[in-house]
């Protein structure tokens, strides 16, 4: 059993609730890589890069067991993959993606390099980045299946944004968190970035991290 499991400790942040909620996520460290996927999460390019990034993240999580000596290490479940999709106002137009995988506070850039070397990824991992990023404030809702252009999850969030007087930060992008994995017929936690000081946000339904 791992000492830290995000599925339990951060269950509100990684919600499985179809009802909307909010997150306010400050700067953390992430493994990232970008690509293009006309077939979305079924696209070979997406799957290749997603598998590689997850393999790196999982190897880091092994810590001393993999020969990666991390000060302050404690065992943990690797965080789930997420993707920011961009490229247009319509879902089907968004074919550019940036994959993110969050890392614990005790994980630093040199440990990612060690994991890449252990896995012998070489040039395959040349575009992998270790970045400090903040998601900010987002409205979210869970879907038990992959998202589609006319998906009810998008419609639900759009309706909530209008009803609450919220303001989207970017009409050309959205975030998908693959809380249960990203293979065929995967569930999706949809997040839309919003202006934090506009409209009605339920603070009692907001996860902070």
Secondary structure, 3 states (H helix, E strand, C coil): CCCECHHHHCCCCCCCCCCCEEEEECCEEEEEEEEECCCHHHCHHHHHHHHHHHHHHHHHHHHHHHCCCCCCCCCECCCCCEEEEECCCCHHHCCEEEEEEEECCCCCHHHHHHHHHHCCCHHHHCCCEEEEECCEEEEEEEECCCCCCCCHHHHHHHHHHHHHCCCECCCCEEEEECCCCCCCCCCEEEEEEECCCCCCCCHHHEEEC
